[in-house]
């Protein structure tokens, strides 16, 4: 135990790293804290076992933090960090993803999550992770320096009456088969096409694809069932994915991509029929009704245009919580993107010092002929004549393409821009662009 000890707390509590011996206790804890039903419980159990096994390419058995009550030797609070790489307009950067954050009711309001997040953030920094991203309940993670500033999920759905009918004598033009390890090169090429519609993406290398297809437990709540779409000659025409567990009365596609030789209008009806039939099958297995099919593909996707009348129900995206502890370091990484954006705008070859005021501090971008010569933090005393002013963390809305300068100005009274020209410059550097991230789980 001593080698895993991180901190001693009051009242006989300690924080330590997890080991494989904690598997059963972690499964019981996560089911008690997080599960919302029998099938959800199965999914959480499989996810926890996959993580603590250390079999995944991005997670070690010691990547949970555990608060243990030494008086009773029970786990009373846990968190974990899933390390991964994401990309910003194709520039990679390292990310730490905290997950499975929870505390038993009796032990809440003692700062146990704050203590663990300090440890997770330190460990993430040691791994060179410039950004931390988490999914979670509204507001809570703002306490730890996170801002809700990038779309999470969202999509459109239809009902049985919207399922396109296949005429009695017609053959289904596209078929579907489960993807296997031999399909990884094709899947990676399809995923690259999918990523072009998103500003920020998770990087899925060959090991990660292999683990998704062959390594995870079947009911892992974050695993995706991946299917290859085949044309009438049984050649790969694209792929889709669905959750392994049916949520309530709907089955959705969480990925949908086709080759450039195919037509969205022609492939989509077959995909809808496949989703409906698969939803019926899973509904029978899991004792759940099948009332809807859907595409959880973010705010924008070609399927929404070619099947708009088939998808009347809109699901508004939720939001990732994002933390960027060293904004200058992150902007240095994505500097080539900023320069490229400027080159393609009315501000090509721009010269000047652009200051951003965050009230307590700020930062500056020094441009010469459209190139960024320096990115620097600014103290409070150096915030005179800023191009724009932002309440703390709201600048991240711009950086991650979530809001325009005008939208921030409208939403936050204490957010402002110097003048219209500076507003246009800011929008050139940080245009609004949606992201649909499939994070590593």
Buried (B, 14 or more C-beta within 10 A) or exposed (E): EEEBEBBEBEEEBBBBBBBEEBBEBBBBBBBBBBBEEEBBBBBBBBBBBBBBBEBBBBBBBBBBBBBBBEEEEBBBBBBBBBBBBBBBBEEEBBBBBBBBBBBBEEBEEBEBBEBBBBBBBEBBBEEEBBBBBBBBEEEEBEEBBBBBBBBBBBBBBBBEEBBBEEEEEEEEBBBBEEBEEEBBEBBBEBBEEBBEBBBBBBBBEEEBBEBBBEBBBEBBBBBBBBBBBBBEEEEBBBBBBBBBBBBEEBBBBBBBBBBEEBEBEBBBBBBBBBBBBBBBEBBEEEEBEBEBBBBBBBBBBBBBEBBEEBBEEEBEBEBBBBBBBEBBEBBEBBBEBBBEBBBEBEBEEBEEBBBBBBEEBBBBBBBEEBBBEEBEEBEEEBBEEBBBBBEEBBBBBBBBBBBBBEBBBEEBEEBBBBEEEBBBBBBBBBEBBBBBBBBBB
